[in-house]
């Protein structure tokens, strides 16, 4: 009896495993899928003044054959705030993801923005970096690491 149950369990496990692999293959291969192609995946602010303009943008193009839908953009902390297009981006069309860094934080910084979409690469990580000079008045309240 134990042998029969063990044999059935192994057979069922093999069947379920096979179907799961088939499902992965079907969803992974879509030659017409949207594809997000960025001009650059890293923006270097360089050395900037305290409270300088922290707005930058990542320009991209949908190089796929289906509309690109960005479902979310998430900054690695509260000091990095992204905004993205909510409407689908047609194949061949360009758009941008805007990022605002809080430049009241003195010192070196390196932050990320995670972009989630229906593209061939479902999740893409963008990076911003730079150095904010000290506040000339000397009243710095928040370090860059937060």
C-alpha positions, 0 to 999 in steps of 0.5 A: 500500500505504501509503495502504491501511494508513493508511486502515485505521489511521484507521478502526480508531482511529475505531472504538476511540475511538467505543466508548471514548466509548460506554463512558464514557457508559454508566458516567457515567449511572446515575440510581440511583447512590449519592450522598454528601452531607456536612453540611459539607466543611470543619471548622475546629478554630479555635484549639486548645490543644496536645495538645487533642482532635483528633477530629472527624467529617464527617457525611453521608447517602446521598441516592442510590438504591443503597447507598453503599460507601466504598472508601477515605479517605486523609489528606494526611499522617500527622498526619491519620488518617480512619476510615470505615464499612466496611459499605454505607450504605443509601439515605437512611441517615446515617453519618460519617467520623471524622478525628483530627488530631495536635494536638502539631504547633504552628501553623496547619494545613490538611489534606485527606481524600480519600474514594473511593466508588461514589457519583455523585462517585467522589472527594470532598475534605474539608478540616480547618483550624485553629491549634494553640497553642504547648506551654506547657512549650516542648517542641515537637518537630514543626511543623504543616507535616509 
